[in-house]
Amino acid sequence: MRIGIGYDVHRLTEGRPLILGGITVPSPLGLDGHSDADVLTHAIIDALLGAAALGDIGQHFPDTDSAWKGADSIELLREVVRLIGAEGYAVGNVDAVVVLQRPKLRPHIDAMRARLAEVLEVVVGQVSIKATTGEGMGFAGREEGAAAHAVALLVACEA
């Protein structure tokens, strides 16, 4: 077994969709970034890559490469699952938390879990997503951005 952690942060801005865990969440503000800025999926990607000792998201999908401009983070995650599989690992479970003042994410978490589980090639019960606010403090609390933290457990694939 191998464990990894991931963290990501993006600014909130007008004129962009708010995409978290591959799900578009209705919001007047979205996350700004080179790709679709899905902070939750990015944190999970880094946790998986870290657990497999394969570097980080910037190494595999650099924001200096126009090929990743506007990229769908779910497709990046799909590639990372392929990479860890090639190393002899499969996802054991993922646990993540999104820090965002608003909108409330509870109504969307089940859809996020289902979408991520499909791409991670696991059952929904192996994907946990929680949401919290910044309690009005820090960049998340001031609604300047959002962050996500993730932990992933990899297990050796059976030969």
VOBA-1610 file (N, C-alpha, C; in pm, whole numbers, padded with zeros to 5 digits, always signed):
BEGIN
Met+00084-00118+00000Met+00000+00000+00000Met+00088+00124+00000Arg+00039+00230-00063Arg+00110+00357-00068Arg+00008+00468-00047Ile+00049+00573+00023Ile-00041+00684+00050Ile+00019+00814-00002Gly-00065+00903-00051Gly-00020+01032-00100Gly-00117+01141-00061Ile-00065+01264-00055Ile-00150+01379-00025Ile-00144+01477-00142Gly-00251+01553-00156Gly-00256+01654-00261Gly-00324+01779-00211Tyr-00285+01891-00270Tyr-00342+02021-00235Tyr-00346+02105-00362Asp-00452+02181-00379Asp-00459+02275-00490Asp-00543+02394-00450Val-00520+02504-00518Val-00590+02629-00492Val-00606+02705-00623His-00721+02769-00640His-00745+02854-00757His-00828+02975-00715Arg-00807+03084-00787Arg-00885+03207-00765Arg-01027+03192-00818Leu-01120+03259-00751Leu-01256+03270-00802Leu-01264+03394-00891Thr-01338+03381-01001Thr-01351+03491-01094Thr-01486+03484-01165Glu-01528+03595-01221Glu-01651+03596-01301Glu-01621+03542-01440Gly-01724+03490-01504Gly-01712+03446-01641Gly-01654+03307-01661Arg-01637+03232-01555Arg-01588+03095-01565Arg-01685+03003-01491Pro-01701+02880-01537Pro-01787+02786-01464Pro-01715+02737-01338Leu-01792+02700-01238Leu-01738+02639-01116Leu-01749+02488-01134Ile-01634+02425-01161Ile-01629+02281-01184Ile-01553+02218-01069Leu-01618+02124-01002Leu-01557+02053-00889Leu-01588+01905-00902Gly-01484+01823-00901Gly-01504+01680-00914Gly-01570+01641-01045Gly-01547+01722-01149Gly-01605+01695-01279Gly-01750+01737-01294Ile-01805+01803-01195Ile-01945+01847-01195Ile-01950+01999-01200Thr-02034+02054-01287Thr-02052+02199-01292Thr-02153+02238-01184Val-02108+02322-01090Val-02191+02366-00979Val-02243+02506-01010Pro-02375+02527-01005Pro-02427+02661-01034Pro-02369+02764-00937Ser-02310+02869-00993Ser-02246+02973-00913Ser-02219+03094-01001Pro-02228+03214-00945Pro-02193+03333-01023Pro-02042+03346-01046Leu-01963+03273-00969Leu-01817+03276-00982Leu-01765+03136-01012Gly-01660+03131-01092Gly-01595+03005-01122Gly-01448+03014-01088Leu-01377+02906-01107Leu-01235+02902-01074Leu-01151+02932-01198Asp-01049+03015-01177Asp-00962+03059-01285Asp-00838+02971-01290Gly-00800+02929-01409Gly-00680+02849-01425Gly-00655+02817-01570His-00542+02755-01597His-00502+02719-01732His-00596+02613-01789Ser-00632+02515-01706Ser-00727+02411-01746Ser-00866+02457-01703Asp-00953+02362-01672Asp-01086+02398-01621Asp-01082+02439-01474Ala-00963+02431-01412Ala-00939+02476-01274Ala-01019+02398-01170Asp-01045+02272-01197Asp-01118+02186-01104Asp-01027+02153-00986Val-01032+02238-00885Val-00941+02230-00770Val-00951+02095-00698Leu-01068+02038-00691Leu-01086+01909-00624Leu-01016+01797-00702Thr-01041+01792-00831Thr-00978+01688-00912Thr-00827+01706-00915His-00780+01830-00918His-00635+01855-00917His-00570+01804-00788Ala-00635+01827-00675Ala-00580+01778-00548Ala-00576+01625-00547Ile-00679+01561-00601Ile-00681+01414-00608Ile-00571+01364-00701Ile-00552+01430-00814Ile-00444+01393-00906Ile-00310+01397-00834Asp-00283+01506-00761Asp-00156+01516-00690Asp-00141+01410-00582Ala-00250+01377-00514Ala-00244+01271-00412Ala-00209+01137-00476Leu-00270+01107-00589Leu-00242+00980-00659Leu-00099+00976-00710Leu-00057+01083-00774Leu+00080+01088-00826Leu+00181+01078-00713Gly+00153+01144-00601Gly+00243+01138-00486Gly+00252+00998-00429Ala+00139+00931-00419Ala+00139+00794-00365Ala+00221+00700-00452Ala+00221+00724-00582Ala+00295+00639-00675Ala+00438+00690-00700Ala+00474+00799-00633Ala+00606+00862-00651Ala+00630+00898-00797Leu+00527+00956-00860Leu+00534+00994-01001Leu+00534+01145-01022Gly+00576+01219-00920Gly+00583+01364-00936Gly+00452+01432-00901Asp+00422+01540-00976Asp+00301+01616-00947Asp+00230+01657-01076Ile+00116+01720-01061Ile+00033+01757-01175Ile+00106+01850-01271Gly+00187+01942-01219Gly+00260+02035-01303Gly+00366+01968-01388Gln+00419+01860-01340Gln+00518+01784-01415Gln+00454+01713-01535His+00335+01659-01515His+00267+01584-01620His+00183+01670-01713Phe+00127+01777-01659Phe+00036+01863-01736Phe+00070+02010-01710Pro+00188+02057-01754Pro+00234+02192-01719Pro+00145+02303-01776Asp+00126+02408-01697Asp+00044+02520-01743Asp+00118+02606-01846Thr+00240+02571-01875Thr+00317+02639-01980Thr+00296+02573-02117Asp+00223+02462-02119Asp+00199+02387-02242Asp+00058+02416-02291Ser+00046+02473-02410Ser-00085+02509-02464Ser-00175+02387-02486Ala-00117+02268-02490Ala-00199+02147-02506Ala-00298+02130-02392Trp-00267+02186-02275Trp-00353+02169-02158Trp-00444+02288-02135Lys-00440+02390-02223Lys-00526+02507-02210Lys-00672+02464-02217Gly-00749+02493-02113Gly-00890+02458-02108Gly-00917+02309-02089Ala-00813+02233-02053Ala-00828+02088-02041Ala-00935+02048-01939Asp-01002+01940-01968Asp-01099+01879-01877Asp-01019+01798-01774Ser-01024+01841-01649Ser-00945+01776-01544Ser-00983+01630-01524Ile-01104+01594-01556Ile-01145+01454-01546Ile-01064+01368-01643Glu-01034+01423-01760Glu-00951+01349-01856Glu-00807+01340-01807Leu-00759+01443-01737Leu-00626+01436-01678Leu-00623+01327-01570Leu-00727+01321-01490Leu-00737+01218-01387Leu-00739+01079-01450Arg-00812+01065-01560Arg-00817+00936-01629Arg-00677+00893-01672Glu-00596+00986-01721Glu-00459+00955-01760Glu-00374+00916-01639Val-00394+00983-01526Val-00319+00950-01405Val-00356+00809-01356Val-00482+00773-01364Val-00523+00637-01327Val-00452+00535-01416Arg-00439+00567-01544Arg-00365+00479-01635Arg-00218+00469-01594Leu-00158+00583-01559Leu-00017+00585-01517Leu+00007+00502-01392Ile-00080+00516-01292Ile-00059+00440-01169Ile-00083+00291-01193Gly-00176+00260-01284Gly-00200+00121-01319Gly-00076+00059-01385Ala-00009+00138-01468Ala+00113+00091-01534Ala+00226+00065-01432Glu+00216+00130-01317Glu+00315+00110-01210Glu+00276-00006-01118Gly+00161-00069-01146Gly+00119-00185-01067Gly+00027-00151-00950Tyr-00036-00034-00955Tyr-00124+00006-00845Tyr-00265+00037-00893Ala-00358+00026-00800Ala-00496+00066-00821Ala-00537+00153-00702Val-00641+00229-00719Val-00688+00316-00612Val-00755+00232-00504Gly-00713+00251-00379Gly-00779+00189-00264Gly-00894+00275-00217Asn-00863+00402-00192Asn-00967+00499-00161Asn-00911+00640-00171Val-01001+00736-00178Val-00967+00877-00182Val-01055+00948-00081Asp-00994+01039-00006Asp-01067+01123+00090Asp-01025+01266+00062Ala-01123+01356+00042Ala-01091+01494+00005Ala-01184+01592+00074Val-01135+01714+00086Val-01216+01823+00140Val-01196+01947+00052Val-01306+02014+00021Val-01304+02139-00055Val-01330+02252+00043Val-01250+02358+00034Val-01268+02476+00117Val-01320+02588+00026Leu-01446+02624+00045Leu-01513+02722-00041Leu-01625+02788+00041Gln-01626+02917+00045Gln-01726+02988+00127Gln-01869+02962+00076Arg-01887+02978-00054Arg-02016+02950-00115Arg-01998+02931-00263Pro-02084+02860-00329Pro-02213+02808-00283Pro-02195+02683-00196Lys-02301+02644-00131Lys-02301+02522-00053Lys-02286+02404-00149Leu-02200+02312-00114Leu-02171+02199-00203Leu-02247+02072-00170Arg-02306+02063-00053Arg-02374+01940-00011Arg-02468+01885-00120Pro-02547+01969-00188Pro-02638+01913-00290Pro-02566+01850-00410His-02436+01873-00425His-02362+01827-00543His-02260+01717-00512Ile-02240+01690-00385Ile-02133+01597-00346Ile-02158+01455-00395Asp-02281+01407-00392Asp-02307+01271-00439Asp-02274+01257-00587Ala-02307+01359-00667Ala-02274+01355-00810Ala-02123+01359-00831Met-02052+01438-00751Met-01905+01443-00760Met-01845+01307-00727Arg-01893+01247-00619Arg-01841+01116-00579Arg-01862+01012-00689Ala-01981+01012-00749Ala-02011+00916-00854Ala-01923+00938-00976Arg-01905+01064-01015Arg-01822+01095-01132Arg-01677+01055-01108Leu-01625+01091-00992Leu-01486+01058-00961Leu-01466+00907-00947Ala-01559+00838-00883Ala-01549+00693-00867Ala-01541+00624-01003Glu-01622+00669-01096Glu-01621+00611-01231Glu-01481+00622-01292Val-01421+00739-01286Val-01290+00761-01348Val-01179+00690-01270Leu-01193+00685-01138Leu-01093+00619-01054Leu-01104+00466-01061Glu-01212+00418-01124Glu-01237+00274-01139Glu-01257+00206-01004Val-01335+00272-00919Val-01370+00220-00787Val-01520+00238-00765Val-01571+00183-00656Val-01711+00205-00620Val-01721+00337-00542Val-01839+00394-00542Val-01862+00523-00477Val-01818+00522-00331Gly-01834+00409-00264Gly-01796+00400-00124Gly-01646+00416-00098Gln-01566+00418-00205Gln-01422+00438-00191Gln-01382+00583-00214Val-01480+00670-00233Val-01454+00813-00257Val-01532+00894-00156Ser-01459+00968-00074Ser-01521+01056+00025Ser-01488+01201-00010Ile-01591+01286-00012Ile-01571+01428-00036Ile-01648+01504+00071Lys-01577+01597+00132Lys-01638+01684+00231Lys-01620+01828+00187Ala-01701+01916+00240Ala-01689+02058+00208Ala-01695+02139+00336Thr-01618+02245+00338Thr-01620+02337+00451Thr-01602+02478+00398Thr-01636+02574+00480Thr-01617+02715+00443Thr-01490+02765+00511Gly-01455+02886+00482Gly-01344+02949+00551Gly-01389+03025+00674Glu-01517+03009+00710Glu-01573+03080+00826Glu-01547+03230+00816Gly-01546+03280+00690Gly-01525+03423+00668Gly-01379+03466+00679Met-01288+03372+00703Met-01146+03406+00720Met-01065+03359+00600Gly-00952+03423+00577Gly-00861+03383+00471Gly-00919+03402+00333Phe-00842+03361+00229Phe-00887+03383+00092Phe-01017+03311+00061Ala-01037+03191+00116Ala-01161+03119+00090Ala-01278+03189+00159Gly-01257+03230+00282Gly-01362+03299+00356Gly-01401+03432+00296Arg-01305+03500+00235Arg-01333+03628+00167Arg-01384+03608+00025Glu-01404+03481-00014Glu-01454+03445-00147Glu-01361+03490-00258Glu-01232+03481-00232Glu-01131+03513-00333Glu-01087+03387-00409Gly-01106+03273-00349Gly-01063+03149-00411Gly-01116+03027-00338Ala-01073+02912-00387Ala-01111+02784-00326Ala-00986+02697-00319Ala-00987+02606-00224Ala-00877+02511-00208Ala-00935+02372-00190Ala-00851+02273-00213Ala-00890+02134-00187Ala-00769+02058-00135His-00795+01969-00043His-00695+01879+00014His-00744+01737-00016Ala-00651+01647-00047Ala-00690+01510-00076Ala-00584+01414-00025Val-00629+01296+00014Val-00544+01185+00051Val-00589+01066-00032Ala-00491+00993-00086Ala-00523+00876-00166Ala-00441+00757-00118Leu-00505+00643-00115Leu-00438+00518-00083Leu-00434+00434-00210Leu-00315+00387-00245Leu-00299+00296-00358Leu-00272+00157-00305Val-00323+00058-00374Val-00298-00081-00339Val-00234-00150-00459Ala-00150-00248-00432Ala-00085-00323-00540Ala-00192-00402-00616Cys-00182-00400-00748Cys-00275-00479-00831Cys-00234-00625-00825Glu-00331-00711-00830Glu-00301-00854-00835Glu-00251-00890-00973Ala-00148-00971-00977Ala-00089-01010-01106Ala-00175-01112-01179
//
